[in-house]
Amino acid sequence: MKKISRSAVGLALSALLLGGCGAPPGGGVGAAAPTAPVVTEPTAGATAGAAEQPVDGFLPCILTGEGDFNDRSFNQTSFEGVQSAAHRFGLNDFPAVVSNSPADHIPNIQSLIAQNCSLITGIGFALASATVDSANANPDIHYLLIDDSGEINGQAPPTNLKPILFNTAEASFLAGYLAAGYSSREGGANHVGTFGGANFPTVTIFMDGFRQGVEYYNQQNGTNVQFTGWDGSDGSFTGGFAANQQAQSMAQGIIDQGVDVILPVGGPIYQSAVAAIQSSGRDVALIGVDMDLFYTDPSTQPYILTSVLKNVAGAVDSSVSEAATGNFSPTPFIGDLANDGVGLAPFHNFEDKVPQELRDKIAQLQQDIIAGRVHVDSYLN
């Protein structure tokens, strides 16, 4: 497992939080990346001063598996990782293309190859098959595949492809413990819930950790906080990753069961959860995923308890930088609590609603997970 340093990832997380306040990136098929960087501080591997020199002809490129780059979530933070590295190497423009459906995947990758891209970053598990096929057909091009191992039908990924994965179950375990503690406060509902976009490992890994965290809280504190939305194999899913009426109805159904903390997993579907909270008139706290929603979407600030951070920007920046300097490695990167690849955002407006005793227990629990004293199950271990 390849790790990026704590200091490097810490810089990336800071940059990500600050960068979320700026205008989100756009993009379309064949569109060049914006020349003004979204990230406002250096990310992993960044150095001050003049631009570093990449290998001759180096051109990083990126495409989404679904949706635009301005989702204030997974696509955006992936883009910011490529953008940060590109700017550091003096590349103000790079191809960035959007997939609106699976039918776009192969043509979009082919369009990037035609533009002489030397490193292609594919965002999301939906791109796995097309990305692996392209990597096999183009051994002289390097590929990054985010949130998928690149293994197809039991076959190891090609050696010109680097998987970037995140054991978000660890950070979600902390979020579950926090949610259970918050919900079991005096006047709390003793009931928390979750729902997702689709029943895929990169979605359910959040839900797995969240459920385990709630169960651990009950075990450690003799409580009976209920959990809704995921039983470890099946649960509540919208069937896609759009913030639409279906997602809002799903969120409303979870809220109607009496929860006072909800974790939506699936990019912009959190927006539907916020709409459901508002229409319910109830005091329901939201937990975000991927980025700190308090900064990336200020409309969530009255509701956001915390976010499960996935430092995609830092991992992508580091991996792009390796390729740019001729040091590409196919060794998978797996972000976890130990290397700061995942973590929890601050409590922001909920600071005074989270008792110090609960904060201390969460801090200790994080150290126990890192040290192996508490085990969190996920498909990555």
N, C-alpha and C positions, 0 to 999 in steps of 0.2 A: 504494500500500500504506500503510495507516494503522499507525502505530507508537505503542505506549505507552511511556513513558519507562523507562529502566533503573531509576531510583530507585523508581518506582511499582511496577514488576514485582518488584523486589527485595523490597519490603515484602510484596507478595502471596505470593511464594515463602516468605518467613519465616513469614508467617501460616499458609500452607498446611501447612508442616511441623509447626508447633506445634498447629494445629487438628486435625491427624490424630490426635493423642493423645487427643482427647476422644471423647465418644460420637458415633457417626455419625448423620446425619439419617435420619428415617424418612419415610414418605409413602404415600399411597394415593389412589385416585380421589376427588377432592374434598377431600383432606386439606389442612389449613392447615400452613404451615411451622412448625417448632418456634419458640417464642419465645426460647429461649436460643441465641445464636449459636454455631456450631461454630468459626468463625474467631476467634482470640483477639487478633489485632492488626489494625490497619487494612490494607486492601488498596488496589489502585490507585485513586488519586484521593481517598483518605480524608483527612478533616481532623478535628482535635481540636475539642472543644467541643460546643455544641448541635447538634441535628440540622439539616441543611440543608433548605431548603424546595423540594419538588418542584413541578412544574406541577400545577395543579388536577386532582384525580381520578386521579393517576398510580398504577397498580397493576401491579407486575411479577408475572408468573406463569411457571411452568416445568413441563415434562413430559418424561419419559424416552421414548426410543425402544424400550427393552427393559430390564426389571429395575428394582430399587428404587434409592433414593438412598443406601443404605448399602453400596455395593459397594466402598468403599475405593479407588476408582479414578475413572473418567471421570464417572459420574453424580454422585458425591459432590462432586468438585471443581467441577463445573458449578453444583450447588446452592449450594455455599459462596460462589461469586461473586455469585449473585443475592441470597443472604442478607446478605452483607456490605454490598452497596449498599442493600438495603432497610432494614437497621438504621440505616445512616447517615442515611437520609431519614426516620427515625422510623416506619417501617412494620414493626411487630413480627410481623404475620401476612400471608401471601400464599399464594395457591393453588399447590399443588404436586401433580401427579398422576403416577401410575405407569402405564406401558403394559406389560402382560404378554404381548401379542402384537400383530402388525400390525393386527389387527382393532380394537384399542383406539385407534389413532392419531386417526382422524377424530372419533369420539365424545368423546375426551379434549380435543381442541382445541375442539370445539363447547362442551364444558362450561366451558372457560376463557373463551370469548367470552361465554357466558351470565352469568359472574360479573363482567363488565365489566372484564376485564383489558385494560390499554392497551399492555402489552409482553409478548409470549409468547416464551419461550425454549425451543426444541426441541433435545433432546440427541441427536445422532448422525445419520448418513447415512440410516438407515432411515426417519426422519421427513421426509425431504426432500420427497417428492411431496405428502404431506398438508399440510405447512407452506406450501409454495409455493402450492398451491391455495387454502388459507385466506387467505394474504396477498393473492392476487389478488382474492378475494371480499370482503375487508375492508380496503380501502385506508386507513381511519382508525386501524387498529391497527398497531403496529410489531412486528416479529418479529426474533429472533436465531436463526440456525441454526448449530449447532456441528458442525464437521467435515464440512461439505458446502458446495459453491459455490452451491447454489440454482439452478443451470442445469439445466433439464429439456428434453430433446430439442433441445438447441442454443439454447434461448431464454434470454436473460439473466434473472436473478432480478428480481422486482418491486422497485420503488424503496422500498417500505416494509419490505424485508427486508435484514438485514445478515448476511453469512456470516462466521463465525469459524473460521479455518483455522490449521493448525500444520505448518510444514515440519520435522517431527520426523526426517526423513532426516538432517538436519545433526547433531543430537545423537546419533542412532543410529549415525552414522558414527564419532563419537568412542567410543561404546560398543563398536562392532565392533573398533576399533583396540585399545581396552583389553582386550577379551576375547581377542583374538589374542595380545597381549603376555602376558596372564596364562596362557593355555593353553600358550604356548611356553616357559614358565619350566622350569627343571630339574625333571624329574619330571612335567611337565604332559602332557596328552593330545595336544596339537597338533590339537585338533578341537573346534569349537564348533557350536552349532545353534540353531534357532529353530522355532517353530510358531505358528499364529494361529487366531483364531476363524473367520474367513471371508475369502475372497479378494476383498477390497474395497480400494480405494486408501488409505483412512484406516487400514487395518490393515497393508497391505503396504508403506506408506511407511516404517514402522519397519524392516521386514525388508530393504527396499532399502538403506537407509542402513547397517544392520548388516553386510550382505554386502559393500558397498563398502568399509567400514572394515577388514574382515578382509583383503580383497584388497589394499588400500593398504598394510596392515602387511606383508603378504608381499612386495609390490613394494619397499618401502623397506628391508626388513631381510633379504631373501634367504631367507625362511622358506617353509614350505609347510603352514601351518595349514589344515586342511580345514574345509569349511563344509557343513552339512546343514540342510535344511528349506525352502529357497527358492532357486530358480534365476533369479529375475527375472521369471518369468511364471507359474510354478506351484510348489506346495510342499505342506507339511503343514498341514492345516486341520481343525479339529474339526467345522465346520459350524454352530457357534453360539457363544454367549458365556456358557455355564454351566459352573461348576466341577463336572463330573460324571465318571462313570467313563470316558466316551469321551475326555474331555480328559486324564484321567490316563493312559489307555492310549496316547494320542498322545505325551504327554511321555515315558512309559516307552520307547516305540519309539525316540525321539530319543536318550535316554540310553543305551539298549542299543547304539547305534551307536558309543559310545565318547567322547561329548563330555564335557567337564568345565566348560563354560559353556553355559547355556541361556537364551534370551530368549522367553518366552511373550507373545504380543500379543493381548489380547482381554479386558480387564477382569478378572473374577475367575478366569479360567482359570489364572492364576499359582498359585492355591491347589492345583490339581490337579498342577501341576509340582512344588510343594513335597512333596506326598504321594508323587509318583513318586521324587523324590530320596531321601526318607526310606526308602522300601521298597527302593531299589536298594542302599543301604549304601555307595554310592560318594561320593567328595568332588566334588560338582558345585555350582558357583556359579550363582546365579540373578540375572538382570537384570530389574528391574521396568519398568513403563511408566506414564506419566501422572503418578503421584504417587510420593513417596519411600516405598516399601513398608517400609523400616526403621522409620518412624514410624507409618504408617497401619495396618500389620499387624505388630506386634512378633513374631508367630510366625515371620516370615521372617528375623529378625535373624541366625541362625546361617548363613544361606545367601546373603544379599543382597550382591552385589558392588557394585552401584550401581543407579540407576533412571534411565530416560530421562524427564526431567521435561517436562511439557506444561502451561504455566501457564494453564490454562483459567480458573481462579478470577480471576486478574488481568484477563484479556481480557474475561470476562463482566462483572465488576464495573465496569470502565471503560465498557463499552458500555451497561450498564444506567444508569450515572450520567449518560451523555450524553443518553439518552432522558428520564431523570427531569427534567433541567434544560432540556428543549426543544431539545436539540442532537443529536438522532438523525441519524446519517449511514449511508447504505447502503453506503458504501465498505468493501470487505472488510478485515478484520483478518487479517494473516498473521504468526503468531509464528515467529521464527527465532532463531538465535544472536545476531544483531546487536541485536535489541531485547529479548533475554532472555525471549522467548516460549517458548523451549525450552532445555534444558540438561541437564547431568548432576548427579545427587545425589552427595554425599560417599561415600567408600568404607567408612565406618563400621568394622565389625569386620574388614574386609579391608585396613585402612590399612597394616599392616606386611607385607602380601603384595603390595603394588603398589610396585615400586621407584621411587625418586625420578626416575631417568632416564626411565621410562615416563610418570610424571606430567608431567614437563617437556615431553615430546614431545606429549602430549595437549593441554597448555596452548598450545603453539605451534601445533598443528594447528587448534585452535579459532580462533586469530587468523588463520591462513592461510585458513580457510573464510570468515570474516567479510570479509577483505580481497579475496576472490576469487582467491587464489593456488591454492587447492584447490577444485575444483568437485564438488559432490555432486548427483547426478541425483535428481530426484523429479518426481512429476506436477504439482508446484506451480511448477516452473521450466523 
